[in-house]
Amino acid sequence: MDFQELVHSRRSTRGFKDRPVPKAVIAEIIEDAKRAPSSMNSQPWHVHVLTGAPLDEVRRRNMEEMVAGKPSKRDIFTHGPYEGAHRERQVGVAKQLFAAMGIARDDKAMRQDWVLRGFRQFDAPVSLVLTYDRVLDPGATCHFDLGALCYGIVLAAWDRGIGAVVNGQGIARSDIVREVASIPDDEAIMTCVALGYPDDRFPANAVKSERTPAEAFVRYVGFD
Ligand SMILES: Cc1cc2nc3c(=O)[nH]c(=O)nc-3n(C[C@H](O)[C@H](O)[C@H](O)COP(=O)(O)O)c2cc1C
């Protein structure tokens, strides 16, 4: 796919076909993504690729904990609820997704169902759990490096007709992910990417999220 087309057609996928993704294709995606830049070429990342029974166990237990109202347990520090412009953008994309799915504002049951889908990693056939070497904590650069790898994964997947959604909800109970996937203690769990062939009949997959006009966040200095 042409780069412009790749970047501008990509959108998060939250409905997947019940079709496995071949291991060889996942390996190709990771080969492409690992060309991402990283601080001083430190490449602090690890990718744990889950499918089948272990992934089902992660999503079941992650969801059960959330239904029971237990707090999340993440390795990474999170800032809490968004406010101001960030909150507005969060609400904006949620409205787009709910409208596509026909979920009414006051339909608590369907809204809860949507949240639980997220905790189940949208029932994707594959989940890539991204971790970094914990020895680099505290530090933003390794988080930055993982972001670069992560976008590479998402784009390389899309280029092959495979959809993905970066899925913070999927690692809300990082302790469960660590236990089931036998992730070593010297790695910190950053996020996961749910991945699979997009179900084109799933309405939310058509949602094109909005972006702020560049004038609102870009300054040019020293140009004519
Ligand atoms: C760090 C990170 C965490 C995310 N976590 C979730 C999540 O838990 N659930 C979800 O539905 N989408 C999640 N997303 C996807 C964003 O909602 C999505 O990228 C954003 O709304 C823009 O939409 P687009 O990817 O379709 O362009 C996450 C994205 C990032 C980068």
The ligand as a Gaussian input file, in Angstrom:
#p B3LYP/6-31G(d) Opt

LIG

0 1
 C       -1.916000       3.859000      24.499000
 C       -3.247000       3.551000      23.848000
 C       -4.205000       2.833000      24.555000
 C       -5.427000       2.545000      23.962000
 N       -6.339000       1.800000      24.665000
 C       -7.546000       1.544000      24.113000
 C       -8.486000       0.757000      24.815000
 O       -8.230000       0.281000      25.927000
 N       -9.694000       0.506000      24.231000
 C       -9.994000       0.993000      22.987000
 O      -11.101000       0.740000      22.500000
 N       -9.099000       1.722000      22.275000
 C       -7.894000       2.006000      22.815000
 N       -6.958000       2.734000      22.104000
 C       -7.283000       3.180000      20.734000
 C       -7.660000       4.658000      20.691000
 O       -8.937000       4.830000      21.248000
 C       -7.626000       5.109000      19.217000
 O       -6.328000       4.966000      18.708000
 C       -8.057000       6.563000      19.091000
 O       -9.403000       6.738000      19.478000
 C       -7.896000       7.066000      17.652000
 O       -8.645000       6.228000      16.775000
 P       -7.969000       5.481000      15.534000
 O       -6.930000       4.554000      16.065000
 O       -9.115000       4.729000      14.893000
 O       -7.380000       6.516000      14.631000
 C       -5.725000       3.023000      22.655000
 C       -4.740000       3.713000      21.946000
 C       -3.524000       3.970000      22.526000
 C       -2.477000       4.703000      21.721000

